[in-house]
Amino acid sequence: MYLVGAPYRFIRGPFIVEGLVLGGLGASVAVLLLWVGYRAAFAWWTPTLSALGALEALRFLPASMAVVVVLGGAIVGSACGFAVSRRTT
């Protein structure tokens, strides 16, 4: 694309957007699997934890922290897409 006159932003843009999307989706899947694991562990350990009186101590990530994890994954993905697109042959 560079040989036909495309500026660098048109060449690098798709790599950065792909990294952003894949990083965000990967982090979203990770948070979802973490929630599924939390629910399974909570269901498994509820009788024991209620007998110990520590049932309220077991909580999942707050929504704000889950959003931070997903945004962090998107940022890392876009940074990696930028780093890959910077390499020239």
Contacts in CASP RR format, 6 or more apart in sequence:
PFRMAT RR
TARGET T0000
AUTHOR 0000-0000-0000
METHOD contacts of the structure
MODEL  1
MYLVGAPYRFIRGPFIVEGLVLGGLGASVAVLLLWVGYRAAFAWWTPTLS
ALGALEALRFLPASMAVVVVLGGAIVGSACGFAVSRRTT
1 10 0 8 1.000
1 11 0 8 1.000
2 8 0 8 1.000
2 11 0 8 1.000
11 85 0 8 1.000
12 82 0 8 1.000
12 85 0 8 1.000
12 86 0 8 1.000
13 85 0 8 1.000
15 81 0 8 1.000
15 82 0 8 1.000
15 84 0 8 1.000
15 85 0 8 1.000
16 78 0 8 1.000
16 81 0 8 1.000
16 82 0 8 1.000
16 85 0 8 1.000
17 78 0 8 1.000
18 81 0 8 1.000
19 74 0 8 1.000
19 77 0 8 1.000
19 78 0 8 1.000
19 80 0 8 1.000
19 81 0 8 1.000
20 74 0 8 1.000
20 75 0 8 1.000
20 77 0 8 1.000
20 78 0 8 1.000
21 74 0 8 1.000
22 77 0 8 1.000
23 73 0 8 1.000
23 74 0 8 1.000
23 76 0 8 1.000
23 77 0 8 1.000
23 78 0 8 1.000
24 70 0 8 1.000
24 71 0 8 1.000
24 72 0 8 1.000
24 73 0 8 1.000
24 74 0 8 1.000
24 77 0 8 1.000
26 73 0 8 1.000
27 69 0 8 1.000
27 70 0 8 1.000
27 71 0 8 1.000
27 72 0 8 1.000
27 73 0 8 1.000
27 74 0 8 1.000
28 70 0 8 1.000
30 69 0 8 1.000
31 61 0 8 1.000
31 66 0 8 1.000
31 69 0 8 1.000
31 70 0 8 1.000
34 60 0 8 1.000
34 61 0 8 1.000
35 60 0 8 1.000
38 60 0 8 1.000
42 58 0 8 1.000
45 58 0 8 1.000
46 55 0 8 1.000
49 55 0 8 1.000
49 57 0 8 1.000
49 58 0 8 1.000
61 69 0 8 1.000
END
